[in-house]
Structures are given as structure tokens and as C-alpha cells.
Amino acid sequence: MTVEQILAALGLIGIGGILQAVVTYIIGSRKKKSDAKQELKEKRYKAILLLCYAFVNYAREHTKLVINRPNITSKEELLNELNAEWVNMSLYASDNVISKMKNLLETQNANSYNSLIIEMRKDLYSVKTKLTPETFNLENTEVINKD
């Protein structure tokens, strides 16, 4: 091998190393950003689902809501909070989740809430599900044997 060939080979190795480092950095920063986005979604979706649950079941849940969120003292204030969450969703939620949340705000019923649950599961975990909104309907929420 000539000196020129040796220098060319060393240059290729150096460039290859640099390219590998750049690619590794880009992939790592994308993963970090994706993980942060996923973590934010999980936290927000959990909080929103609990607020929606309290809204749909307000008669039963309003006491717990006042204890956990003392700034929300009425169903109207809770609806205002949910409207604000819906607006904030535009930054991170999928189109389908935003649409289901809008539907819940407009219809204000358990079936819309159940549809939102399913859509959030799909968005968070790419779950292919056969669950329907009726799956989340509970007919009995009382203790069966009160011994």
C-alpha cells in the first residue's frame, strides 16, 4: 500500500466514525424527545380521564373532587376546566382524541366518555382493541355483600 492509500483508508475510518457518532446523536435526541412527549401525554391523559369521570359521575364524585381540586366547586367550573384541557390538547393529542373530547364536551354523557377512554388508549399505546364504549359501563357500583 502506498502512503496515499493508507491516508485514504484512515480518512474513511475517521469519516465513518464521525458519521456513526452523528447518526447515534440524532437517533438518541429523537428518542429522548419522543419519550418526553409520551410521558407528557400519559400524565395529561390520566388527569383528564379523572376529571371527565368526575364530570360524568358528578353526583357521586363531587365530594372527592372538591377535596382533590378545591378550586373546582361546581359542575360548571369542572366543565370550564375540561374545556381548557381540550384547548391544551391541541398541542399533543391525536386528531381522534381531540374529536372524542369535543364530543364529550358537547354531549356530556358516559358513552362519549367511554369512547374517549378507548381513543386515548389507542393514541398512547397503539393498542388495537375490540373494546366498545359499552365495555366501560358499570351497571352496579355498589358493594354486593355488605358483611
N, C-alpha and C positions, 0 to 999 in steps of 0.2 A: 504494500500500500504506500501511496505517496503521502506527503505531508498534506496536500490539498484534500485527499480523500479522508484522511484522519480528521482534519479540521471540519470537513463537511459532516462526517459521522457524529462528531462531538456536538456540532451545531444542531443536528437533528434531534439528538438525545436531549439537549437543553431546551429546544423549542417544544419537543414533546412533553417534557416535564412541566414547562410553563403552561402549555395548553391544558394539560391534565389538572393543574392547580386552578386555573381559571374556570374550567368546567365544574370541578368539585365545589368551588366557591359559589358559583351561580346556582347549582343544584341545592346546595346547603341553605343559601339565603331564601330560595323559593320555598323550600320545605319549612323553614322557620316561619316565614310569612303565612304559609298555609296552616301550620299548626296553631299559630296565634289566632287566625281567623276562625278556625274550628272551635277553639276554646271559648272565644267570644260568643259564637253562635250558641254553643251549649249553655253557657251561663244565661244569656238573654232569653233563649227559648224556655229554659226551666222557669225563670222568673215570670215570663209572660204566660206560660201554661198555668201556673199557680194563680196569677191574677185573673185569668179567664175562668178558671174553676170557681174562684170566689164569686165572680160576677154571675156566672150561670146558676150557681147554687147560693145566691146571696142570702136568702132567708136562713139557711143553715150555717153559713160560713162567716157572716158579717162580724160576729164577736171575735173570732180568730184574726180576721183581717184587721180590725181596729187595734188589736194587741200587737200584731206584727208590723202594721203600717199605720201608726196613729194619725198620720196626715190625711188618710182616706177615711172619711167618716160617713159617707153616703154612697149609694149605688151610682149616683150621678158623678161624684168625684172619681169613683172607680172607672166609670166609662171614659171620663176625660183622661185618666191615666192610660187606659188601653188605647185611646186614640193617639196619644203621644208616642206610645210604644210602636204603634202601627207606622207612624211617620218615621221613627228612628229605624224601623226595619228596612226601609228603602236603602240603607247603607250596606246591609249584609245578608238579608234574606233572599231566598229564591223567589222568582215571579209567582210560583204556585202558592208559596206560604203567604206572600203579601195578599194575593187574591182571597185565600181562605180566611185570613184575618179580617179583611174588609167585609167578607160575607158574614162573619161572626158579629162584627160591629153593627152591621145593618139588620140582621135577623135576630140577634141576641137569644139564640136557643142552643140547647145541648147538642143537637145534631151538627150544627155548624162548628161547635167547639170540638166535637169528636173528629170531624173532618180535618180540622186544624192539627190535631194531635198526629194523625196519620201523615199529613203532609210534612210536618216538622221532622218526623222520624225519617221519612224519605230523604229530606234535604240534609239532615245531619249525618246519616249513616248509609245512604244509598241503598236503603232496605227495599227489596221487592216484597210487597206484602199482599196477602189476601184478606187482611182485616178490612172490615167495613165500619162506618161510623156507628152502626148498631152494636158492634162488639164492645164499645165502651159505655153502653147504657147499663146502669145498675138498677135493677128493679127493687132490690132490698138493700138498704143501707143501715138497717137496724141489727142489733145483736140478736141472734136467733134464740139461743138458750141463755137466759139471764140468771144463771145459777151462781 
